[in-house]
């Protein structure tokens, strides 16, 4: 090897050595980058898992079967009922008595159909020899025509010199006015059958041959509400002394602005009112003393749960729908177990109206509930964890129905009262005027239905009541 080759070889080795030293110096840097990349991959993997769960949850939409949304919001999507199969065939059950149109023995009109000649030989027939062979009846309503009753007041001069003048009947206050049947019919159709005033005007014009203006119809319903106001106020006083009350609320548009219709009800009574508030102010305006003797059943709306009452009962139907949504989305065993516990408690209630606090079945329910409320929850199940926290907060509001025969486990009666309001708004869109009057009359109607009374007869009796001296503002 020549000297020049030797020098060249050394230069190559020194260059390789320098490159090796550089690579050795990069090792700590590469290791730190590797650690950072590993952490980034872990973070992205966790984020991907969370996003996958959210995407899966987005596939489960809230509807009337897994939330408090009304059935009208389901938008034609098929929902799954919370009811389990009963094993019975659909339709009328064995032993159910049906109804059919029956002939009467005292028809208002009889049309004798007697042949006058023979269809074979064309000979004249003697009508006195006619024998009834068959009869048929047609049930119909005669044409509706308004009748006018004129009251004429006369005076007589007594032998003592006093000129005695007769008095008009109660309720006949003007020189001409509409009678109680018209007032009852207008109110019946508008408030009970949800017919808007424009359609109601068409009905009176074409079916009753009575051209009433929309303003007249509005005034009729308004006066009916004012007549009913004292009865409605009496409902409020009765509710304050009741032992079991259900409460709920729903939004209602009034001239384009949102207000809230509230309902409080018992087995035999319904009280509706409207307020601009969905909070405690609305409750205090109607029931400043709360319900000191009652168990108040409601959903988990804070204003309802903060209302002063002897006890509170959470609506288990609401809870079961919320649990159904959690089961469909976060799929935790806790939601399944809690749902099963509530269903067992409902079945226990259906077996016996009430239980002593030391009953083995009730004690087992309470222990299982305490265990579920203390059970640790994975951080990924955020909605389930929130519900568990809420149930812990309102622990004593879950099972009061087990120990009182008159306390229901659900608030469906309140929801039925609210549903009538929603149907009214679906038909009419919103209230322009008369929203409080609607609440007053609808309270009377729902109460009549609960007590097995004819709605039209109740409205007719109400129409015959004297007009209030001064209409409330």
C-alpha positions in Angstrom: 0.0 0.0 0.0 1.5 3.3 -1.0 1.6 6.3 1.3 -1.1 8.0 -0.7 -3.4 5.0 -0.5 -2.8 4.9 3.3 -3.7 8.5 3.7 -6.9 8.0 1.6 -7.9 5.0 3.7 -7.4 7.0 6.9 -9.6 9.8 5.5 -12.4 7.4 4.7 -12.2 5.8 8.2 -12.3 9.2 9.9 -15.3 10.2 7.8 -17.1 7.0 8.8 -16.2 7.5 12.4 -17.6 11.1 12.3 -20.8 9.8 10.8 -21.1 7.1 13.5 -20.5 9.7 16.3 -23.3 11.8 14.7 -25.7 8.8 14.6 -24.9 8.0 18.2 -25.7 11.6 19.2 -29.1 11.3 17.4 -30.2 8.3 19.4 -31.5 10.2 22.4 -33.4 12.6 20.1 -34.9 9.7 18.1 -35.9 8.0 21.4 -37.7 11.1 22.6 -39.4 11.5 19.2 -40.5 7.8 19.5 -42.0 8.3 22.9 -43.8 11.4 21.7 -45.2 9.5 18.7 -46.3 6.6 20.9 -48.2 9.0 23.1 -49.7 10.7 20.1 -50.8 7.3 18.7 -52.3 6.4 22.1 -54.2 9.7 22.2 -55.5 9.3 18.7 -56.5 5.7 19.4 -58.5 6.8 22.5 -60.0 9.7 20.5 -61.0 7.3 17.7 -62.6 5.1 20.3 -64.6 8.0 21.8 -65.6 9.2 18.3 -66.7 5.7 17.4 -69.0 5.6 20.5 -70.4 9.0 19.6 -71.0 8.0 16.0 -72.8 4.9 17.3 -74.8 7.1 19.8 -75.8 9.5 17.0 -77.3 6.5 15.2 -79.8 6.2 18.1 -82.2 9.1 17.9 -84.4 10.2 20.8 -88.1 9.5 20.3 -91.2 8.9 22.4 -90.0 5.4 23.5 -86.6 6.4 24.9 -87.2 9.9 26.1 -89.9 12.4 27.1 -90.4 13.5 23.6 -94.1 13.3 22.5 -95.2 10.7 19.9 -95.9 13.6 17.4 -92.1 14.3 17.2 -91.3 10.7 16.0 -91.7 11.8 12.3 -93.1 8.5 11.1 -90.2 6.5 12.5 -91.3 3.2 13.9 -90.8 3.2 17.7 -90.6 0.3 20.1 -93.1 0.2 23.0 -91.9 -0.3 26.5 -94.8 -2.7 27.1 -94.0 -6.4 27.1 -96.1 -9.0 25.3 -99.3 -9.9 27.2 -99.8 -13.2 25.3 -103.4 -12.2 24.3 -104.6 -12.0 20.7 -105.2 -8.5 19.2 -108.8 -7.2 19.1 -111.7 -7.6 21.4 -111.1 -10.1 24.2 -113.4 -13.0 25.1 -116.4 -11.9 27.1 -116.2 -8.3 25.8 -119.7 -7.0 25.1 -120.0 -5.1 21.9 -122.6 -2.5 20.9 -124.8 -2.3 17.8 -127.6 -0.1 16.5 -130.9 -1.3 17.9 -134.5 -0.6 16.7 -136.7 1.4 19.0 -140.3 0.5 20.0 -141.3 4.2 20.0 -140.2 5.9 16.8 -141.0 9.6 16.4 -142.4 9.1 12.9 -144.1 6.1 11.3 -144.5 5.9 7.5 -147.0 3.1 6.6 -146.2 1.6 3.2 -149.4 -0.1 1.9 -149.7 -1.4 -1.6 -152.6 0.0 -3.7 -152.8 -2.6 -6.5 -151.7 -6.1 -7.2 -148.6 -6.4 -9.3 -149.9 -9.6 -10.9 -153.4 -8.8 -12.0 -153.4 -5.0 -11.5 -156.6 -5.2 -9.3 -157.2 -2.5 -6.7 -156.4 -3.6 -3.1 -158.4 -2.9 0.1 -156.1 -1.0 2.5 -158.2 -2.1 5.5 -157.0 -5.7 5.0 -153.3 -4.7 5.2 -151.1 -6.8 7.5 -147.7 -5.5 8.6 -145.0 -7.9 7.2 -141.7 -6.2 8.1 -140.4 -3.0 9.5 -137.2 -1.0 9.1 -136.0 2.1 10.8 -133.7 5.0 9.7 -132.1 7.0 12.5 -131.3 10.6 11.5 -131.0 14.1 12.8 -133.5 16.7 11.5 -132.2 19.9 9.9 -130.9 22.2 12.5 -132.8 25.5 12.7 -132.3 28.1 15.4 -135.5 28.9 17.4 -136.2 32.4 18.8 -138.0 32.7 22.1 -139.5 36.1 22.8 -140.1 37.2 26.4 -142.9 39.8 26.8 -143.1 41.6 30.1 -146.5 42.8 31.2 -147.6 45.0 33.9 -150.8 45.0 36.0 -152.1 47.8 38.2 -153.2 46.6 41.6 -156.4 47.8 43.3 -154.0 49.5 45.7 -152.7 51.6 42.9 -149.3 49.9 42.5 -148.4 49.0 38.9 -146.7 45.5 39.2 -144.4 44.6 36.3 -143.1 41.0 35.7 -139.4 40.2 35.6 -137.4 38.6 32.9 -135.9 35.2 33.6 -132.4 35.0 35.0 -129.9 35.2 32.2 -132.1 37.2 29.9 -130.1 40.4 30.2 -130.2 42.0 26.7 -132.9 42.9 24.2 -131.5 40.1 22.0 -128.9 37.5 22.8 -127.8 33.9 22.1 -129.1 31.1 24.4 -127.2 28.6 26.5 -127.4 25.8 24.0 -125.5 27.8 21.4 -122.9 28.8 24.0 -122.5 25.2 25.1 -122.2 24.0 21.5 -119.6 26.6 20.5 -117.5 25.9 23.6 -117.9 22.1 23.2 -116.5 22.2 19.6 -113.8 24.8 20.2 -112.3 23.6 23.5 -113.2 19.9 23.6 -113.2 19.0 19.9 -110.3 21.4 19.0 -112.3 23.2 16.2 -110.8 26.6 15.4 -113.1 29.6 15.3 -113.0 29.9 11.5 -114.2 26.3 11.0 -116.7 26.8 13.9 -118.1 29.8 12.0 -118.6 27.6 8.9 -120.3 24.9 11.0 -122.8 27.4 12.5 -123.4 29.0 9.1 -123.9 25.9 7.0 -125.1 23.2 9.5 -127.1 25.4 11.9 -128.1 28.2 9.5 -126.9 30.7 12.0 -124.3 33.2 10.7 -122.1 33.9 13.8 -119.0 36.1 13.4 -115.6 34.9 14.7 -115.6 37.8 17.2 -119.0 36.6 18.5 -117.8 33.1 18.9 -114.7 34.3 20.7 -116.8 36.4 23.1 -119.1 33.4 23.8 -116.2 31.2 24.8 -114.7 34.0 26.8 -117.9 34.5 28.8 -118.1 30.8 29.4 -114.6 30.9 30.9 -115.5 33.7 33.2 -118.6 31.8 34.4 -116.4 28.8 35.1 -113.6 30.8 36.9 -115.1 30.4 40.4 -115.3 26.6 39.9 -111.7 26.6 38.5 -110.6 28.6 41.6 -112.3 25.9 43.7 -110.2 23.2 42.0 -107.1 25.1 43.1 -108.2 25.0 46.7 -109.1 21.3 46.6 -105.7 20.5 45.2 -104.0 22.2 48.1 -105.7 19.8 50.4 -105.2 16.7 48.3 -103.1 13.7 49.3 -101.8 12.7 45.8 -101.1 15.2 43.0 -99.5 14.9 39.6 -97.8 17.8 37.9 -96.5 18.5 34.4 -95.9 21.4 32.0 -95.6 22.0 28.2 -94.7 24.9 25.9 -97.4 26.8 24.0 -97.1 29.6 21.5 -99.0 32.7 22.2 -98.8 35.3 19.4 -95.5 33.8 18.3 -93.9 33.8 21.8 -93.4 30.8 24.0 -95.4 30.4 27.2 -96.0 27.4 29.4 -99.2 25.5 30.2 -99.0 23.8 33.6 -101.2 21.0 34.9 -101.8 19.7 38.4 -104.3 16.8 38.7 -105.7 14.1 40.9 -107.9 11.0 40.1 -111.0 13.2 40.1 -109.8 16.7 39.2 -107.7 18.6 36.6 -106.3 22.1 37.0 -104.7 23.9 34.0 -103.2 27.3 33.8 -100.7 29.2 31.6 -97.7 31.3 32.5 -94.7 33.0 30.9 -92.5 31.1 33.3 -91.4 27.5 33.4 -89.8 28.0 36.8 -90.9 28.3 40.4 -92.6 31.6 39.8 -95.4 29.9 37.9 -95.9 27.3 40.7 -95.8 30.0 43.4 -98.4 32.0 41.5 -100.9 29.1 41.6 -99.9 27.3 44.8 -97.8 29.6 47.1 -98.2 27.1 49.9 -97.3 24.1 47.7 -98.9 20.8 48.5 -98.3 20.2 52.3 -100.5 17.1 52.5 -99.7 15.5 49.1 -97.2 13.2 47.5 -96.4 15.1 44.3 -95.6 12.9 41.3 -93.6 14.5 38.4 -90.7 14.1 36.1 -87.2 15.4 37.0 -87.9 19.0 36.2 -86.2 21.0 39.0 -89.1 23.4 39.6 -91.4 20.5 40.2 -89.0 18.7 42.5 -88.4 21.9 44.5 -92.1 22.5 45.1 -93.0 22.2 48.8 -94.9 18.9 49.3 -95.1 16.2 52.0 -93.4 13.8 49.7 -92.2 13.5 46.0 -92.6 10.6 43.6 -90.5 10.4 40.5 -92.4 9.2 37.4 -91.0 5.8 36.7 -92.3 5.8 33.1 -90.0 8.8 32.4 -87.1 7.0 34.0 -87.7 3.8 32.0 -87.6 5.8 28.8 -84.4 7.5 29.8 -82.9 4.2 30.6 -84.0 2.8 27.3 -82.0 5.5 25.6 -78.9 4.9 27.7 -79.2 1.1 27.0 -79.3 1.9 23.2 -76.3 4.3 23.3 -73.8 3.7 26.1 -74.8 0.0 26.7 -73.9 -0.2 30.4 -74.9 -3.1 32.5 -75.9 -0.5 35.2 -78.7 0.9 33.0 -80.0 -2.7 32.3 -79.9 -3.5 36.0 -81.6 -0.2 37.0 -84.4 -0.8 34.4 -84.9 -4.3 35.7 -85.1 -3.1 39.3 -87.8 -0.5 38.4 -89.8 -3.1 36.5 -89.7 -5.4 39.5 -90.9 -2.6 41.8 -93.8 -1.9 39.4 -94.7 -5.6 39.4 -94.6 -5.6 43.2 -97.0 -2.6 43.3 -99.4 -4.4 40.9 -99.3 -7.5 43.2 -100.3 -5.5 46.3 -101.3 -1.8 46.6 -98.9 -1.0 49.4 -96.3 -2.7 51.7 -95.0 -2.1 55.2 -91.5 -0.7 55.3 -90.1 -4.0 56.7 -91.7 -6.2 54.0 -88.9 -8.5 52.6 -89.7 -7.6 49.0 -89.6 -3.8 49.7 -86.4 -4.2 51.8 -84.7 -6.1 48.9 -85.7 -3.4 46.5 -84.2 -0.7 48.7 -80.9 -2.6 49.2 -80.5 -3.3 45.5 -81.2 0.4 44.7 -78.5 1.5 47.2 -76.1 -0.9 45.7 -76.7 0.4 42.2 -76.3 4.0 43.3 -72.9 3.3 44.8 -71.6 1.2 41.9 -68.6 2.7 40.1 -69.2 3.9 36.6 -66.7 4.0 33.6 -65.7 7.5 32.5 -66.9 6.8 29.0 -70.5 6.4 30.2 -71.0 10.1 30.8 -74.8 10.2 30.4 -75.3 7.1 32.6 -73.1 8.6 35.2 -75.1 11.8 35.2 -78.4 9.8 35.7 -76.8 7.9 38.5 -75.8 11.1 40.2 -79.3 12.5 39.8 -80.8 9.3 41.2 -78.5 9.6 44.2 -79.6 13.1 44.8 -83.3 12.2 44.6 -83.0 8.8 46.2 -86.0 9.2 48.5 -88.2 10.1 45.5 -88.0 6.7 43.8 -90.0 4.2 45.9 -92.6 6.1 47.9 -95.4 4.5 45.8 -94.6 1.1 47.3 -95.8 2.3 50.8 -98.9 4.2 49.8 -101.9 2.5 48.0 -103.0 5.8 46.4 -99.6 7.0 45.1 -99.0 6.0 41.4 -95.6 5.0 40.1 -96.1 7.1 36.9 -97.4 10.5 35.9 -99.3 9.4 32.8 -102.5 11.2 33.9 -100.7 14.5 33.8 -99.3 13.7 30.4 -102.8 12.9 29.1 -104.0 16.3 30.2 -101.0 17.9 28.5 -101.5 15.9 25.3 -104.9 17.5 24.9 -103.2 20.9 24.8 -100.7 19.7 22.2 -103.6 18.4 20.0 -105.2 21.8 20.3 -102.0 23.5 19.2 -101.5 21.1 16.4 -104.8 22.0 15.0 -104.8 25.8 15.6 -101.0 26.4 15.5 -101.0 28.9 18.4 -103.2 31.0 20.7 -104.0 34.5 19.5 -106.2 35.3 22.5 -108.1 33.4 25.2 -105.3 31.1 26.3 -106.2 31.4 30.0 -109.9 30.9 29.2 -109.0 27.7 27.3 -107.2 26.4 30.4 -110.2 27.2 32.7 -112.7 25.5 30.4 -110.5 22.5 29.6 -110.0 22.0 33.4 -113.8 21.8 33.8 -114.1 19.4 30.8 -111.3 17.0 32.0 -112.7 17.0 35.5 -116.2 16.1 34.1 -114.7 13.2 32.1 -112.9 11.9 35.1 -116.2 11.9 37.1 -118.1 10.1 34.3 -120.2 13.2 33.4 -121.4 14.2 30.0 -119.2 17.0 28.7 -122.0 18.7 26.7 -124.4 18.5 29.7 -121.8 20.1 32.0 -121.2 22.9 29.5 -124.9 23.5 29.0 -125.3 23.8 32.8 -122.4 26.2 32.9 -123.9 28.3 30.1 -127.1 28.7 32.2 -125.1 30.1 35.1 -125.4 33.9 35.7 -122.9 36.1 34.1 -120.2 37.5 36.5 -120.7 41.1 37.5 -117.2 42.0 36.3 -115.0 39.9 34.1 -111.6 39.2 35.5 -108.7 40.7 33.6 
